[in-house]
Amino acid sequence: MNGALKAAWGLTAFVVLAGLVLWLVTGEAVFAVFIVLGLLTGVGAWLTGRTAPKGDRTP
């Protein structure tokens, strides 16, 4: 796992946790957007951070 991928996972965790905590503390459902955006960041990190299978790599 490279540094950029680690940063993306860290950002994902931070945004999701911040959204969850703020939603619970304030009761404002608008913070659900933080959770959705954090999950989308995680999906993007997972899709772009994968390496190609061994047979598909070019020498």
Secondary structure as UniProt FT lines:
FT   HELIX           3..26
FT   HELIX           29..31
FT   HELIX           32..49
FT   HELIX           54..56
//
